[in-house]
Amino acid sequence: MPEISPIFLTITILIVTLTAFICEWLPVDLTALSVAIVLMLFGLVSPNEGISGFGNSATITVMAMFILSAGITKTGILNIVRDWLIKWGGNHPSRQILVMGGIVGSISAFINNTAVVAIFLPIIEQWSKQTKISISKLLIPLSFSTILGGLITLIGTSTNILASGVAVQLGYPEFTIFQFTKLGLPVFIIGLLYLGFFSPYILPARKPPGGESLSDNYEIKDYVSEMIIPPNSSLIGQTLRGSQIQRKFDLDVLEIIRNDIHFAPPLADKVLSVGDILLVRSSRTNLLNIKDERGVEILADFKFNSNNLEEENNSIQEEKIAEVLILSNSRLIGTTLKDLRFRQRYNATVLAIRRGQELIRERLGKTSLKFGDLLLVQAPKESFIGLQTTRELLVLEEKDREGLRTDKAGIALMIIIGVIAIAGFDLAPILVTSLTGVVLMVITGCLKPGEIYGAVRWDIIFLLAGLIPLGIAMDNSGTNEWLADNLLNIGGNLPGYWILVVFYLATCILTEILSNNAAVVLMIPIAVKVAEIVGLNPLAFMYAVTFAASNSYLAPIGYQTNTMVYAPGGYKFLDYTRVGLPLTICFTFLIPLLIVKLYGIS
């Protein structure tokens, strides 16, 4: 049997990996981990190289930055910014975007941008209602501003940190904390000006100014009804759990009314009696089925209007409805409400699910949940407090400040400043300062010891740990050099600037279909090899690939913050393209030009 070429084998694994990412056969972190295992099995990397991603300085630094971001969040420092936003934002979309973008972009230069969007999403939603401006005009600019802000420093995004780690693997010095600033700052300013002056006119008002009732927004008029239990019903004397009507008929009981007394969830053990009125969420078909099988009567005089559900909830002490966003690290992803026993676990009922423009109101218990899904939830206030404390779900309303350790805000701020300053003056590597900051956050009480584990985005950590061995395999097998030679055979006669443009554009496309971290791991080694062969500045190519990997503006799926605002903004897929395409085209030519001017190409 002829021996298989390592280059051929590596490229085959690379193609399968890309296909797996695109087709989403598995979660991206599990796909990356599987790649590392396959590389070890085929001998393309040693076992030590295969697990080196877990101990890589980039992976550990990213982990530490997640924890430091949690320290800032838990102490309520960012909530102070809300007052600045209201004070300076005004009532015009352009001014609001410029103020909002300037604030959140500056914060994103030092804090994980996913955390920034999670904090500001509820604030921006309330702000848009107060100023009577459609939230659809604000949320894409919110996401794009955090992306732009993340370009300013090394710690702005995990992509920058990973790029530094790849550079070290290739034999170059690791990036300093402000190494990107000279390039990132003008890019941030140009991007923010574009968003402020053009996006208000490009983005449609998908949601009406001032907002609308949640019942209207989710179109649940025909899905909330009242039914009464007559004397001949088979439900009499049974508990809700025992009757199994919620499971069998895809029905949710929102409340039980008995002698004008309203009973709110939990209702599973409530014994049903003659004359009980049940407020339920169900389709008309299922209502007719339960009427025939269990002998209930549907109240024909139940009048549902745009504020009915909210009024019903106000009649129950401490009962409310709100929207809940599924975050990217949530255990709910890939499972169903039924499998999770969502109602029992959180003492909350899901009335509808919004997925982008798709609205799901039937078979909710059997719908597989995805990152970015927006759940319309009814629950007691205590249940929402519980939902707010989890890092897997985001309740789209401002958090109660009573749960924050505001007395530790000054300490947390000083720790962050110390981490940045010491690394910025090259007194210690960012890996060392960030880990020191983590320990200080716990010692000073800004974070509880158990919170540091929940703060880490383990999906990203496993993604990085799995992809780093792929980069090693491409280098060990000679794949990078082979790809570089073939690319130069096609475009080797192009001027250096245009080669930069080609790599920038290729990385942009790869980021949209894979992930920004995957694009960096795959493209930087090839770009550096091309630069070395033709005698150009390798750093220039590293910067081009790194910035292209983070500048994801064309779709809601290319970058996590884009996905987070997709459903809350009521956007369509092409809304991102309308705003993002001109920005992408501009940056495709502008960023390589700035790199040439600021850092040189030769």
C-alpha positions as CSV (number, residue, x, y, z in Angstrom):
1,M,0.0,0.0,0.0
2,P,1.5,3.3,-1.1
3,E,2.3,5.8,1.7
4,I,-0.1,8.7,1.9
5,S,1.6,12.2,1.6
6,P,1.3,14.2,4.9
7,I,0.4,17.2,2.8
8,F,-2.5,15.3,1.1
9,L,-3.7,13.9,4.4
10,T,-3.6,17.3,6.1
11,I,-5.5,19.0,3.3
12,T,-8.1,16.2,3.3
13,I,-8.6,16.7,7.1
14,L,-8.7,20.5,6.5
15,I,-11.4,20.1,3.8
16,V,-13.5,17.8,6.0
17,T,-13.0,20.3,8.9
18,L,-14.3,23.2,6.8
19,T,-17.2,21.1,5.6
20,A,-18.1,20.2,9.2
21,F,-18.0,23.8,10.3
22,I,-20.2,24.9,7.4
23,C,-22.7,22.1,7.7
24,E,-22.8,22.3,11.5
25,W,-22.7,18.5,12.0
26,L,-21.4,19.1,15.5
27,P,-21.0,22.2,17.7
28,V,-17.9,24.0,16.6
29,D,-16.0,23.4,19.8
30,L,-16.6,19.6,19.5
31,T,-15.6,19.7,15.8
32,A,-12.3,21.4,16.7
33,L,-11.6,18.9,19.5
34,S,-12.4,16.0,17.0
35,V,-9.9,17.5,14.6
36,A,-7.1,17.4,17.2
37,I,-7.9,13.8,18.0
38,V,-7.8,12.8,14.3
39,L,-4.5,14.6,13.8
40,M,-3.0,12.6,16.7
41,L,-4.4,9.3,15.4
42,F,-2.8,9.9,11.9
43,G,0.5,11.0,13.5
44,L,0.4,14.5,12.0
45,V,1.0,15.9,15.5
46,S,2.4,14.2,18.5
47,P,0.2,13.7,21.6
48,N,2.0,16.6,23.3
49,E,1.3,18.8,20.3
50,G,-2.2,17.6,20.1
51,I,-3.1,18.8,23.6
52,S,-0.8,21.9,23.5
53,G,-3.8,24.1,22.7
54,F,-5.0,23.7,26.3
55,G,-1.8,25.0,27.7
56,N,-1.2,27.6,25.0
57,S,-0.6,31.1,26.3
58,A,-3.4,32.4,24.0
59,T,-5.9,30.0,25.4
60,I,-5.1,30.7,29.0
61,T,-5.1,34.5,28.4
62,V,-8.5,34.3,26.7
63,M,-9.8,32.3,29.7
64,A,-8.4,34.9,32.1
65,M,-10.0,37.8,30.2
66,F,-13.4,36.1,30.4
67,I,-13.1,36.0,34.2
68,L,-11.8,39.6,34.4
69,S,-14.8,40.7,32.3
70,A,-17.1,38.9,34.7
71,G,-15.5,40.9,37.6
72,I,-16.4,44.1,35.9
73,T,-19.9,42.9,35.2
74,K,-20.6,41.6,38.7
75,T,-19.5,44.9,40.4
76,G,-21.8,47.0,38.2
77,I,-19.2,49.3,36.7
78,L,-20.8,49.2,33.3
79,N,-24.2,50.2,34.7
80,I,-22.8,53.6,35.4
81,V,-22.5,54.1,31.7
82,R,-26.2,53.9,31.3
83,D,-26.6,57.4,32.8
84,W,-24.0,58.8,30.3
85,L,-25.9,57.2,27.5
86,I,-29.2,58.8,28.5
87,K,-27.6,62.2,29.2
88,W,-25.6,62.5,25.9
89,G,-27.6,60.4,23.5
90,G,-30.4,62.8,22.6
91,N,-33.3,61.8,20.4
92,H,-31.8,61.5,17.0
93,P,-30.6,58.1,15.7
94,S,-27.3,59.4,14.4
95,R,-26.4,61.1,17.6
96,Q,-27.5,58.1,19.6
97,I,-25.4,55.7,17.5
98,L,-22.3,57.9,17.8
99,V,-22.6,58.2,21.6
100,M,-23.5,54.6,22.1
101,G,-20.8,53.4,19.7
102,G,-18.2,55.6,21.3
103,I,-19.0,54.3,24.7
104,V,-19.4,50.6,24.0
105,G,-16.5,50.6,21.5
106,S,-14.2,52.1,24.0
107,I,-15.2,49.5,26.6
108,S,-14.9,46.7,24.1
109,A,-11.2,47.5,23.6
110,F,-10.6,46.1,27.1
111,I,-13.7,43.9,27.9
112,N,-15.0,40.9,26.0
113,N,-17.4,42.2,23.5
114,T,-20.0,39.5,24.0
115,A,-20.2,40.5,27.7
116,V,-20.6,44.2,26.6
117,V,-23.5,43.4,24.3
118,A,-25.1,41.2,26.9
119,I,-25.1,44.1,29.4
120,F,-26.1,46.8,27.0
121,L,-28.9,45.0,25.1
122,P,-31.5,45.5,27.8
123,I,-30.3,49.1,28.4
124,I,-30.6,49.9,24.7
125,E,-34.0,48.3,24.5
126,Q,-35.3,50.5,27.4
127,W,-33.6,53.5,25.9
128,S,-35.2,53.1,22.5
129,K,-38.7,52.9,24.1
130,Q,-38.0,56.1,26.1
131,T,-36.8,58.0,23.0
132,K,-39.4,56.6,20.7
133,I,-36.8,55.3,18.2
134,S,-37.0,51.9,16.7
135,I,-34.6,49.5,18.3
136,S,-33.9,48.1,14.9
137,K,-32.0,51.3,14.2
138,L,-29.7,50.7,17.2
139,L,-28.8,47.0,17.7
140,I,-26.8,46.3,14.6
141,P,-24.7,49.5,15.3
142,L,-24.4,48.2,18.9
143,S,-22.9,44.9,17.7
144,F,-20.7,46.5,15.0
145,S,-19.4,49.1,17.5
146,T,-18.2,46.4,19.9
147,I,-16.5,44.6,17.0
148,L,-14.7,47.8,15.9
149,G,-13.7,48.5,19.5
150,G,-12.2,45.1,19.9
151,L,-9.7,45.9,17.2
152,I,-8.0,48.7,19.3
153,T,-6.1,46.5,21.8
154,L,-4.7,42.9,22.0
155,I,-7.3,42.0,24.7
156,G,-10.2,43.4,22.8
157,T,-11.1,40.0,21.3
158,S,-10.1,36.4,21.6
159,T,-9.1,36.6,17.9
160,N,-6.4,39.1,18.6
161,I,-5.0,37.0,21.5
162,L,-5.1,33.9,19.4
163,A,-3.3,35.7,16.5
164,S,-0.5,36.6,19.0
165,G,-0.3,32.9,20.0
166,V,0.0,31.8,16.3
167,A,2.7,34.4,15.8
168,V,4.7,33.0,18.6
169,Q,4.3,29.5,17.2
170,L,5.7,30.8,13.9
171,G,8.8,32.1,15.6
172,Y,7.8,35.8,15.9
173,P,7.5,37.8,19.2
174,E,4.1,37.9,20.9
175,F,2.0,41.0,20.3
176,T,2.0,43.7,23.0
177,I,-1.2,45.0,24.4
178,F,-1.3,48.2,22.4
179,Q,0.4,46.8,19.2
180,F,-2.9,47.1,17.3
181,T,-3.9,50.5,18.6
182,K,-2.1,52.6,15.9
183,L,-4.2,50.7,13.3
184,G,-7.3,49.9,15.3
185,L,-8.1,53.4,16.4
186,P,-8.5,55.0,13.0
187,V,-10.4,52.0,11.8
188,F,-12.7,52.3,14.8
189,I,-13.3,56.0,14.2
190,I,-14.0,55.5,10.5
191,G,-16.4,52.6,11.2
192,L,-18.2,54.6,13.9
193,L,-18.7,57.6,11.6
194,Y,-20.1,55.4,8.9
195,L,-22.5,53.8,11.3
196,G,-23.6,57.1,12.8
197,F,-24.2,58.9,9.5
198,F,-25.4,56.2,7.2
199,S,-26.9,53.2,9.1
200,P,-30.0,55.1,10.3
201,Y,-31.0,55.6,6.7
202,I,-30.0,52.1,5.6
203,L,-31.6,50.1,8.4
204,P,-35.4,49.8,8.3
205,A,-37.6,50.2,11.4
206,R,-38.4,46.5,11.8
207,K,-39.9,47.2,15.2
208,P,-42.1,50.3,15.6
209,P,-40.7,53.3,17.5
210,G,-41.4,53.2,21.2
211,G,-41.8,49.4,21.0
212,E,-45.1,47.4,21.0
213,S,-46.7,45.0,23.4
214,L,-45.1,41.6,23.6
215,S,-48.4,39.9,22.8
216,D,-48.6,41.9,19.5
217,N,-44.9,41.4,18.8
218,Y,-45.2,37.6,19.1
219,E,-48.7,37.5,17.5
220,I,-50.1,35.2,20.1
221,K,-53.7,36.5,19.9
222,D,-54.9,33.2,18.6
223,Y,-52.8,31.1,20.9
224,V,-54.0,32.3,24.4
225,S,-57.5,31.2,25.4
226,E,-59.7,30.4,28.4
227,M,-61.3,27.1,29.1
228,I,-63.6,26.1,31.9
229,I,-64.0,22.7,33.6
230,P,-67.7,21.6,33.6
231,P,-69.2,19.0,36.0
232,N,-68.8,16.2,33.5
233,S,-65.1,16.7,32.8
234,S,-62.6,13.9,33.3
235,L,-60.1,16.4,34.7
236,I,-62.0,16.9,38.0
237,G,-60.0,15.7,41.0
238,Q,-56.8,15.4,39.0
239,T,-53.7,17.5,39.4
240,L,-52.3,19.2,36.3
241,R,-49.3,16.9,36.4
242,G,-51.4,13.8,36.8
243,S,-53.8,14.8,33.9
244,Q,-50.8,15.1,31.5
245,I,-52.8,17.6,29.4
246,Q,-49.8,19.9,29.1
247,R,-47.6,17.1,27.7
248,K,-50.2,15.4,25.5
249,F,-51.8,18.4,23.9
250,D,-48.8,20.8,23.6
251,L,-50.6,23.1,26.0
252,D,-49.3,25.4,28.8
253,V,-51.5,26.5,31.7
254,L,-50.6,30.1,32.5
255,E,-52.9,30.5,35.4
256,I,-55.9,29.0,37.1
257,I,-58.9,31.2,38.2
258,R,-61.1,29.8,41.0
259,N,-63.8,32.0,42.5
260,D,-62.1,35.1,41.2
261,I,-58.8,34.1,42.8
262,H,-55.8,33.8,40.4
263,F,-53.3,31.1,41.0
264,A,-49.9,31.5,39.3
265,P,-47.3,28.8,38.5
266,P,-46.1,26.5,39.8
267,L,-49.4,24.7,39.2
268,A,-48.4,21.1,38.6
269,D,-49.8,19.9,41.9
270,K,-52.9,22.0,41.9
271,V,-56.0,19.8,42.0
272,L,-58.6,20.8,39.4
273,S,-62.2,21.5,40.4
274,V,-65.6,22.1,38.8
275,G,-65.8,25.7,37.5
276,D,-62.0,26.3,37.4
277,I,-61.0,28.6,34.5
278,L,-57.7,27.8,32.9
279,L,-55.8,30.5,31.0
280,V,-53.9,28.4,28.4
281,R,-51.4,28.8,25.5
282,S,-52.4,26.4,22.8
283,S,-53.4,26.2,19.2
284,R,-57.1,26.0,18.2
285,T,-56.6,22.5,17.0
286,N,-55.3,21.3,20.3
287,L,-58.0,23.1,22.2
288,L,-60.6,21.2,20.1
289,N,-58.8,17.9,20.8
290,I,-58.8,18.5,24.6
291,K,-62.4,19.5,24.5
292,D,-63.4,16.3,22.8
293,E,-61.2,14.0,25.0
294,R,-61.4,15.7,28.4
295,G,-64.8,17.3,28.3
296,V,-63.7,21.0,28.9
297,E,-65.5,24.0,27.5
298,I,-63.8,26.8,25.5
299,L,-65.0,30.2,26.6
300,A,-66.1,31.9,23.4
301,D,-66.4,35.3,25.0
302,F,-62.7,35.5,25.8
303,K,-61.6,38.8,24.1
304,F,-57.9,39.1,23.5
305,N,-56.5,42.5,22.7
306,S,-52.9,43.9,22.4
307,N,-52.6,44.4,26.1
308,N,-54.6,41.5,27.4
309,L,-51.8,39.2,28.4
310,E,-50.0,42.0,30.2
311,E,-53.2,42.9,32.1
312,E,-53.7,39.3,33.0
313,N,-50.2,39.1,34.4
314,N,-50.7,42.3,36.3
315,S,-53.6,40.7,38.1
316,I,-51.3,38.1,39.5
317,Q,-49.1,39.3,42.3
318,E,-45.4,39.3,41.3
319,E,-46.2,37.7,37.9
320,K,-44.7,39.1,34.6
321,I,-43.7,38.3,31.1
322,A,-40.4,39.2,29.4
323,E,-38.1,38.1,26.6
324,V,-35.2,35.8,27.3
325,L,-32.2,35.4,24.9
326,I,-30.3,32.1,24.6
327,L,-26.6,32.9,24.7
328,S,-23.9,31.0,22.9
329,N,-22.6,29.0,25.9
330,S,-26.1,27.9,27.0
331,R,-26.8,24.2,27.8
332,L,-30.2,24.8,26.2
333,I,-28.7,24.8,22.7
334,G,-29.5,21.6,20.8
335,T,-32.0,20.5,23.3
336,T,-35.8,21.0,23.7
337,L,-37.9,22.6,26.4
338,K,-39.4,19.3,27.1
339,D,-36.1,17.5,27.5
340,L,-34.9,20.3,29.8
341,R,-38.1,20.3,31.8
342,F,-37.8,24.1,31.4
343,R,-41.1,24.8,33.3
344,Q,-40.0,22.7,36.3
345,R,-36.4,23.9,36.3
346,Y,-37.0,27.6,36.1
347,N,-40.7,27.8,37.2
348,A,-41.4,29.6,34.0
349,T,-43.5,29.0,30.9
350,V,-42.4,29.7,27.3
351,L,-45.3,31.2,25.3
352,A,-43.5,31.6,21.9
353,I,-40.0,31.5,20.3
354,R,-38.6,34.0,17.9
355,R,-35.8,32.8,15.7
356,G,-34.7,35.7,13.4
357,Q,-37.8,36.4,11.4
358,E,-39.3,33.0,12.2
359,L,-42.0,32.9,14.9
360,I,-42.7,29.6,16.5
361,R,-45.9,29.2,18.6
362,E,-46.7,25.5,18.2
363,R,-44.9,22.3,19.4
364,L,-42.7,24.5,21.6
365,G,-41.7,21.6,23.8
366,K,-40.3,19.7,20.8
367,T,-38.5,22.5,19.1
368,S,-34.7,22.2,19.2
369,L,-33.3,25.4,20.6
370,K,-30.5,27.4,19.0
371,F,-28.1,30.2,20.0
372,G,-29.8,33.6,19.5
373,D,-33.4,32.2,20.0
374,L,-35.6,34.7,21.8
375,L,-38.1,33.2,24.2
376,L,-41.3,34.9,25.4
377,V,-41.5,33.8,29.0
378,Q,-44.2,34.1,31.7
379,A,-43.0,33.6,35.2
380,P,-43.1,35.0,38.8
381,K,-40.6,37.8,39.4
382,E,-38.5,35.5,41.6
383,S,-38.1,33.2,38.6
384,F,-36.8,36.0,36.5
385,I,-34.3,36.9,39.2
386,G,-33.0,33.3,38.9
387,L,-32.9,33.6,35.1
388,Q,-30.9,36.8,35.4
389,T,-28.2,35.1,37.5
390,T,-27.4,32.4,34.9
391,R,-24.8,33.2,32.3
392,E,-26.6,31.0,29.8
393,L,-29.7,33.2,29.4
394,L,-30.1,36.9,29.1
395,V,-33.4,38.5,30.3
396,L,-34.0,41.6,28.1
397,E,-34.6,44.0,30.9
398,E,-32.2,45.9,33.1
399,K,-30.8,43.8,35.9
400,D,-31.7,44.7,39.5
401,R,-28.7,46.6,40.8
402,E,-29.3,45.2,44.3
403,G,-27.7,41.9,43.1
404,L,-24.5,43.7,42.1
405,R,-21.4,44.2,44.3
406,T,-21.2,47.9,43.7
407,D,-19.1,48.5,46.8
408,K,-16.3,46.5,45.0
409,A,-16.6,48.5,41.7
410,G,-13.6,50.7,42.5
411,I,-11.4,47.7,43.3
412,A,-12.4,45.9,40.1
413,L,-11.6,48.9,38.1
414,M,-8.2,49.3,39.7
415,I,-7.4,45.7,39.0
416,I,-8.3,46.0,35.3
417,I,-6.2,49.2,35.0
418,G,-3.3,47.5,36.7
419,V,-3.5,44.5,34.4
420,I,-3.5,46.8,31.3
421,A,-0.9,49.2,32.6
422,I,1.7,46.6,33.7
423,A,1.3,44.7,30.4
424,G,1.3,48.0,28.4
425,F,4.6,49.1,29.9
426,D,6.1,45.6,29.2
427,L,6.7,45.0,32.9
428,A,5.2,41.6,32.6
429,P,3.5,39.5,29.8
430,I,-0.3,39.9,29.5
431,L,-0.6,36.2,30.4
432,V,0.9,36.9,33.8
433,T,-0.9,40.1,34.5
434,S,-4.3,38.7,33.5
435,L,-3.9,35.6,35.7
436,T,-2.8,37.9,38.6
437,G,-5.9,40.0,38.0
438,V,-8.1,36.9,38.2
439,V,-6.6,36.0,41.6
440,L,-7.0,39.5,42.9
441,M,-10.7,39.6,41.7
442,V,-11.4,36.6,44.0
443,I,-9.2,37.7,47.0
444,T,-10.9,41.2,47.1
445,G,-14.4,39.8,46.8
446,C,-15.2,41.2,43.4
447,L,-15.9,37.6,42.3
448,K,-16.8,34.5,44.4
449,P,-14.5,31.5,43.8
450,G,-17.3,29.5,42.2
451,E,-18.1,32.3,39.7
452,I,-14.8,32.1,37.9
453,Y,-15.8,28.7,36.3
454,G,-19.2,30.0,35.2
455,A,-17.5,33.1,33.7
456,V,-15.4,31.2,31.2
457,R,-16.8,30.6,27.7
458,W,-15.7,26.9,27.6
459,D,-17.0,26.5,24.0
460,I,-14.4,29.1,22.9
461,I,-11.6,27.6,25.0
462,F,-12.2,24.1,23.5
463,L,-12.5,25.7,20.0
464,L,-9.1,27.3,20.5
465,A,-7.5,24.2,22.0
466,G,-8.7,22.1,19.1
467,L,-7.7,24.4,16.3
468,I,-4.2,25.2,17.5
469,P,-3.0,21.6,16.7
470,L,-4.4,22.0,13.2
471,G,-2.1,25.0,12.7
472,I,0.8,22.9,14.0
473,A,0.0,20.0,11.6
474,M,-0.2,22.4,8.6
475,D,3.3,23.6,9.5
476,N,4.8,20.2,10.3
477,S,3.5,18.6,7.1
478,G,4.7,21.4,4.8
479,T,1.1,22.2,3.9
480,N,1.5,26.0,4.6
481,E,4.5,26.1,2.2
482,W,2.8,24.1,-0.4
483,L,-0.3,26.3,-0.3
484,A,1.9,29.4,-0.4
485,D,3.8,28.2,-3.4
486,N,0.6,27.5,-5.3
487,L,-0.9,30.8,-4.4
488,L,2.2,32.6,-5.6
489,N,2.0,30.7,-8.9
490,I,-1.4,32.4,-9.4
491,G,-0.8,35.9,-8.0
492,G,2.9,36.1,-7.4
493,N,3.3,39.1,-9.7
494,L,0.9,41.3,-7.8
495,P,2.2,44.3,-5.9
496,G,2.5,43.8,-2.1
497,Y,-0.6,45.9,-1.4
498,W,-2.8,43.8,-3.6
499,I,-1.5,40.6,-2.1
500,L,-2.6,42.0,1.3
501,V,-6.0,42.9,-0.2
502,V,-6.4,39.3,-1.4
503,F,-5.6,37.8,2.0
504,Y,-7.9,40.3,3.7
505,L,-10.8,39.5,1.5
506,A,-10.2,35.7,1.7
507,T,-10.1,35.9,5.5
508,C,-13.3,38.0,5.5
509,I,-15.1,35.3,3.5
510,L,-13.7,32.5,5.6
511,T,-14.8,34.2,8.8
512,E,-18.4,34.5,7.6
513,I,-18.7,30.7,6.9
514,L,-16.5,29.4,9.7
515,S,-15.5,31.5,12.7
516,N,-13.1,34.3,13.3
517,N,-10.8,32.1,15.4
518,A,-10.7,29.3,12.8
519,A,-9.9,31.9,10.1
520,V,-6.9,33.2,12.1
521,V,-5.5,29.8,12.7
522,L,-5.8,28.7,9.1
523,M,-4.8,32.0,7.3
524,I,-2.0,33.5,9.3
525,P,0.6,30.7,8.7
526,I,-0.2,30.7,5.0
527,A,0.0,34.5,4.8
528,V,3.3,34.6,6.7
529,K,4.8,31.9,4.4
530,V,3.8,33.9,1.3
531,A,5.3,37.1,2.8
532,E,8.6,35.2,3.6
533,I,8.8,33.8,0.1
534,V,8.3,37.1,-1.7
535,G,10.4,39.1,0.9
536,L,7.5,41.2,2.3
537,N,6.8,42.2,5.9
538,P,5.2,39.2,7.7
539,L,3.7,41.4,10.4
540,A,1.8,43.3,7.8
541,F,0.1,40.1,6.7
542,M,-0.6,39.0,10.3
543,Y,-2.3,42.3,10.9
544,A,-4.4,42.0,7.7
545,V,-5.6,38.5,8.5
546,T,-6.3,39.4,12.2
547,F,-8.3,42.5,11.4
548,A,-10.2,40.7,8.6
549,A,-11.1,37.9,10.9
550,S,-12.7,40.3,13.4
551,N,-14.4,42.5,10.8
552,S,-17.5,40.4,10.3
553,Y,-20.4,42.5,9.1
554,L,-22.2,40.6,6.3
555,A,-24.4,38.1,8.2
556,P,-25.9,37.4,11.6
557,I,-24.0,34.2,11.9
558,G,-20.4,35.3,11.3
559,Y,-19.9,36.8,14.7
560,Q,-21.5,36.1,18.1
561,T,-22.6,39.6,18.9
562,N,-24.3,39.8,15.5
563,T,-26.3,36.7,16.4
564,M,-27.2,38.1,19.8
565,V,-29.0,41.1,18.3
566,Y,-30.6,39.3,15.4
567,A,-34.0,38.3,17.1
568,P,-34.2,41.3,19.6
569,G,-33.9,43.7,16.7
570,G,-36.4,41.9,14.5
571,Y,-33.9,41.9,11.7
572,K,-33.9,40.0,8.4
573,F,-30.8,38.3,7.2
574,L,-30.1,40.9,4.5
575,D,-30.3,43.8,6.9
576,Y,-26.8,42.9,8.0
577,T,-25.6,42.8,4.4
578,R,-27.1,46.2,3.6
579,V,-25.2,47.9,6.4
580,G,-22.2,45.6,6.4
581,L,-21.3,45.3,2.7
582,P,-20.3,48.9,2.1
583,L,-18.2,48.8,5.4
584,T,-16.6,45.5,4.3
585,I,-15.7,46.8,0.8
586,C,-14.3,50.0,2.3
587,F,-12.2,48.2,4.9
588,T,-11.0,45.6,2.3
589,F,-9.0,48.4,0.5
590,L,-8.5,50.8,3.4
591,I,-7.1,48.6,6.1
592,P,-4.3,47.1,3.8
593,L,-3.5,50.7,2.8
594,L,-3.3,51.8,6.4
595,I,-1.1,48.8,7.2
596,V,1.3,49.7,4.3
597,K,1.5,53.3,5.5
598,L,1.8,52.6,9.2
599,Y,4.0,49.4,9.3
600,G,5.5,49.2,5.8
601,I,5.2,46.3,3.4
602,S,8.8,45.6,2.5
